[in-house]
Amino acid sequence: MKTAVVTDSTAYIPKELREKWNIHMIPLSVIFDTETYREDIDITAEEFYEEVKHRELPTTSMPPIGEFVKLFESLAKEYDSVISIHLSSGISGTYQGAVSAGEMVEGIKVFAFDSEVSAMVQGFYALEAAELAEQGKTPEEIIDRLEEVKKTARAYFMVDDLSHLQRGGRLSSAQALIGSLLQVKPLLHFVDKMIVPFEKVRTKKKALNRVVDLLAEDAGKGGGYRAVVIHANRENEALEWKSELEAQFPNVEFMFSYFGPVIGTHLGEGALGMGWYKK
């Protein structure tokens, strides 16, 4: 049995890693006025952050179901099954789109998986699935492992400006107002597939230190961990943080990623995050 692995663009897996592990990517889009750009295909993260300095924030759009159908039909020529891993169903209809498309395609069995997060923590699931698929594991065995990963997966992020999340309907108006009035840097995370405040912290430095404490709690339990530092157009700052973390946590394998156009629309420039799971 041959299993393909699909994820969407919001996993922000570096292209060379996608190619190495043969992970297929379906893009979400950002829409400026009447112009639609598929992220990572028509617009890069750098271009996006430059564009929003001069224009109104775009809206975001999930992939059309027809794109899923086309991809799954193409994969059916070579594969028996596909594991399709997507951003949280609480913030996007992309996962449901994969489920619906899977029911429409013949000749291949589609196993859709709701990561319940986004960005490179979602990417971790795709990398795990791809490694297992290469080892010849069955789709059922791969899904079982992804459910295991979910038990130890964590994702925390800090935003500079809550208004993007509020405007996009990902955070309530009251929460956004309180945050901006008090000038807090709320730490956010996913609970029940939705983005919610984890703690309110006064400064960026304190917020990032709190995330480090949370990683230390988990990594201190023993075993190897894989983690990622994620940034929204703050590459140098994020690389510096990653370097400090690598020195502090020798048992953690650190990766580096970014918030691209779709997630960047909701978090805004300057967001920083970290996620991890037990290997």
C-alpha positions as CSV (number, residue, x, y, z in Angstrom):
1,M,0.0,0.0,0.0
2,K,1.4,3.4,-1.0
3,T,0.3,6.5,1.0
4,A,0.6,10.1,0.0
5,V,0.8,13.0,2.4
6,V,-1.0,16.3,1.8
7,T,-1.0,19.5,3.9
8,D,-2.1,23.0,3.2
9,S,0.1,26.1,2.8
10,T,-0.5,27.3,6.4
11,A,1.9,24.6,7.7
12,Y,4.7,26.8,6.3
13,I,7.0,23.8,5.8
14,P,10.2,25.0,4.0
15,K,10.0,24.0,0.4
16,E,13.2,21.9,0.5
17,L,11.7,19.8,3.4
18,R,8.4,19.3,1.4
19,E,10.4,18.1,-1.6
20,K,12.6,15.9,0.5
21,W,9.6,14.1,2.1
22,N,7.4,14.3,-0.9
23,I,4.7,16.3,0.9
24,H,2.0,17.7,-1.4
25,M,0.8,21.2,-0.6
26,I,-2.6,22.8,-1.3
27,P,-2.6,26.6,-1.0
28,L,-4.9,28.9,0.9
29,S,-5.3,32.4,-0.5
30,V,-5.3,36.1,0.5
31,I,-7.5,38.5,-1.3
32,F,-6.6,42.2,-1.8
33,D,-9.6,44.0,-3.2
34,T,-10.4,41.8,-6.2
35,E,-7.0,40.2,-6.6
36,T,-6.5,36.7,-5.2
37,Y,-3.0,35.4,-4.4
38,R,-2.3,31.8,-3.5
39,E,0.2,31.8,-0.7
40,D,3.6,30.4,-1.4
41,I,2.7,30.3,-5.1
42,D,1.6,33.8,-6.2
43,I,2.9,35.7,-3.1
44,T,5.7,35.1,-0.6
45,A,5.7,36.1,3.0
46,E,8.2,38.9,2.4
47,E,6.0,40.3,-0.4
48,F,2.9,40.0,1.7
49,Y,4.3,42.0,4.7
50,E,5.6,44.7,2.2
51,E,2.2,44.8,0.5
52,V,0.2,45.3,3.7
53,K,2.2,48.4,4.6
54,H,0.6,50.2,1.7
55,R,-2.9,48.5,1.4
56,E,-5.8,47.5,3.5
57,L,-5.5,44.1,5.2
58,P,-6.7,41.4,2.9
59,T,-9.3,38.7,3.6
60,T,-8.3,35.0,3.5
61,S,-9.9,32.1,1.6
62,M,-9.7,28.3,2.0
63,P,-8.9,26.2,-1.1
64,P,-11.8,25.5,-3.4
65,I,-13.0,21.9,-3.1
66,G,-12.3,21.4,-6.8
67,E,-8.6,21.9,-6.1
68,F,-8.7,19.1,-3.5
69,V,-10.6,16.9,-5.9
70,K,-8.0,17.6,-8.7
71,L,-5.1,16.8,-6.4
72,F,-6.6,13.7,-5.0
73,E,-7.5,12.4,-8.5
74,S,-4.0,13.0,-9.6
75,L,-2.6,11.2,-6.5
76,A,-4.9,8.2,-7.2
77,K,-2.8,7.3,-10.3
78,E,0.1,6.4,-8.0
79,Y,-1.2,6.0,-4.5
80,D,-3.8,3.9,-2.7
81,S,-4.5,6.4,0.1
82,V,-3.7,9.9,1.3
83,I,-3.3,11.5,4.7
84,S,-4.5,15.1,4.3
85,I,-3.4,17.2,7.3
86,H,-4.9,20.7,7.8
87,L,-5.1,23.8,10.0
88,S,-7.6,23.8,12.8
89,S,-11.2,23.4,11.7
90,G,-12.1,26.0,14.3
91,I,-10.5,28.8,12.3
92,S,-10.9,27.5,8.7
93,G,-13.1,25.3,6.6
94,T,-10.1,23.7,4.9
95,Y,-10.2,20.4,6.8
96,Q,-13.9,20.0,6.0
97,G,-13.0,20.7,2.3
98,A,-10.6,17.8,2.4
99,V,-13.2,15.6,4.0
100,S,-15.8,16.5,1.3
101,A,-13.4,16.1,-1.6
102,G,-12.3,12.7,-0.2
103,E,-15.9,11.5,-0.5
104,M,-16.1,12.7,-4.1
105,V,-13.0,11.0,-5.4
106,E,-12.8,7.3,-6.4
107,G,-9.8,5.0,-6.5
108,I,-8.1,6.5,-3.4
109,K,-9.0,6.5,0.3
110,V,-8.6,9.9,1.9
111,F,-7.9,10.2,5.6
112,A,-8.4,13.8,6.6
113,F,-6.7,14.9,9.8
114,D,-7.5,18.1,11.8
115,S,-4.3,19.3,13.4
116,E,-6.3,21.6,15.6
117,V,-3.5,24.2,15.3
118,S,-1.7,25.9,12.4
119,A,1.7,27.1,11.2
120,M,4.7,24.8,11.6
121,V,3.2,22.9,14.5
122,Q,0.7,21.7,11.9
123,G,3.8,21.0,9.7
124,F,5.1,18.6,12.4
125,Y,2.2,16.3,11.8
126,A,2.9,16.3,8.0
127,L,6.6,15.5,8.6
128,E,5.7,12.7,11.0
129,A,3.2,11.3,8.5
130,A,5.7,11.5,5.6
131,E,8.4,9.7,7.5
132,L,6.0,6.9,8.5
133,A,4.6,6.7,4.9
134,E,8.1,6.2,3.6
135,Q,8.6,3.4,6.1
136,G,5.6,1.7,4.6
137,K,3.2,2.2,7.6
138,T,-0.5,1.9,6.9
139,P,-2.7,5.0,6.9
140,E,-4.4,3.7,10.1
141,E,-0.9,3.4,11.8
142,I,0.0,6.9,10.7
143,I,-3.2,8.4,12.0
144,D,-2.7,6.6,15.3
145,R,0.8,8.2,15.6
146,L,-0.6,11.6,14.7
147,E,-3.1,11.2,17.6
148,E,-0.2,10.4,19.8
149,V,1.7,13.5,18.7
150,K,-1.4,15.6,19.5
151,K,-1.1,14.6,23.2
152,T,2.2,16.4,23.6
153,A,1.9,19.1,20.9
154,R,1.9,22.7,22.2
155,A,1.8,26.0,20.4
156,Y,2.0,29.5,21.9
157,F,2.3,32.8,20.2
158,M,2.3,36.5,21.0
159,V,0.9,39.2,18.9
160,D,1.9,42.9,18.7
161,D,-1.6,44.0,17.8
162,L,-4.8,42.2,18.7
163,S,-7.0,44.1,16.2
164,H,-6.1,41.8,13.3
165,L,-7.4,38.7,15.2
166,Q,-10.5,40.6,16.3
167,R,-11.3,41.9,12.9
168,G,-11.0,38.4,11.4
169,G,-13.4,37.1,14.0
170,R,-10.7,34.9,15.6
171,L,-10.9,36.8,18.9
172,S,-13.7,38.6,20.6
173,S,-14.0,42.4,20.6
174,A,-13.9,42.5,24.4
175,Q,-10.7,40.5,24.6
176,A,-9.1,42.7,21.9
177,L,-10.2,45.9,23.6
178,I,-8.9,44.8,27.0
179,G,-5.6,43.9,25.5
180,S,-5.0,47.1,23.7
181,L,-6.2,49.3,26.6
182,L,-3.8,47.7,29.1
183,Q,-1.0,47.4,26.6
184,V,-0.6,43.8,27.4
185,K,1.1,41.2,25.2
186,P,-1.3,38.3,25.5
187,L,0.1,34.8,25.0
188,L,-2.4,32.9,22.8
189,H,-2.9,29.2,22.2
190,F,-5.4,26.8,20.7
191,V,-8.1,25.3,22.9
192,D,-10.9,23.2,21.4
193,K,-9.6,24.2,17.9
194,M,-10.0,28.0,18.6
195,I,-7.4,30.7,19.3
196,V,-7.9,31.9,22.9
197,P,-5.7,33.9,25.4
198,F,-3.5,31.7,27.5
199,E,-2.1,34.4,29.8
200,K,-1.9,38.2,29.8
201,V,1.7,39.4,30.1
202,R,2.9,43.0,30.2
203,T,5.9,43.0,28.0
204,K,7.1,41.0,25.0
205,K,10.2,39.9,26.9
206,K,8.1,38.5,29.7
207,A,5.8,36.8,27.2
208,L,8.6,35.0,25.5
209,N,10.2,34.0,28.8
210,R,6.9,32.5,29.8
211,V,6.9,30.3,26.7
212,V,10.5,29.2,27.5
213,D,9.3,28.2,31.0
214,L,6.5,26.2,29.4
215,L,8.9,24.4,27.1
216,A,11.3,23.7,30.1
217,E,8.4,22.1,32.0
218,D,7.8,19.6,29.2
219,A,11.4,19.1,28.1
220,G,12.3,18.5,31.7
221,K,10.2,15.4,31.8
222,G,12.8,13.6,29.7
223,G,12.8,12.2,26.2
224,G,13.6,14.1,22.9
225,Y,11.5,17.0,21.7
226,R,11.2,18.8,18.4
227,A,10.4,22.5,18.6
228,V,10.0,25.4,16.2
229,V,10.5,29.2,16.5
230,I,8.0,31.1,14.2
231,H,8.0,34.7,13.3
232,A,5.9,37.3,11.3
233,N,8.5,39.3,9.5
234,R,11.0,39.4,12.4
235,E,13.6,37.0,11.1
236,N,16.7,38.3,12.9
237,E,14.9,38.6,16.3
238,A,13.5,35.0,15.9
239,L,16.9,33.6,14.8
240,E,18.5,35.2,17.9
241,W,15.8,33.6,20.1
242,K,16.3,30.2,18.4
243,S,20.1,30.4,19.1
244,E,19.5,31.2,22.8
245,L,17.0,28.3,23.0
246,E,19.4,25.8,21.4
247,A,22.1,26.6,24.0
248,Q,19.5,26.2,26.8
249,F,17.8,23.0,25.6
250,P,20.3,20.4,24.3
251,N,17.6,17.7,24.2
252,V,15.4,19.7,21.9
253,E,15.8,19.7,18.1
254,F,14.9,23.3,17.0
255,M,13.5,24.2,13.6
256,F,12.7,27.7,12.1
257,S,9.6,28.9,10.3
258,Y,7.4,31.9,9.7
259,F,3.8,33.1,9.7
260,G,3.0,33.5,6.0
261,P,0.3,35.6,4.3
262,V,-2.9,33.8,5.5
263,I,-1.9,33.4,9.2
264,G,0.0,36.7,9.1
265,T,-3.3,38.4,8.0
266,H,-4.8,37.4,11.4
267,L,-1.8,37.8,13.7
268,G,-0.2,40.9,12.1
269,E,3.5,41.7,11.6
270,G,5.7,41.2,14.6
271,A,4.0,38.1,16.0
272,L,6.4,35.5,17.5
273,G,5.6,31.9,18.4
274,M,7.0,28.6,19.5
275,G,5.6,25.1,19.3
276,W,6.9,21.6,20.2
277,Y,6.0,18.0,20.7
278,K,7.6,14.8,22.1
279,K,9.4,12.8,19.4
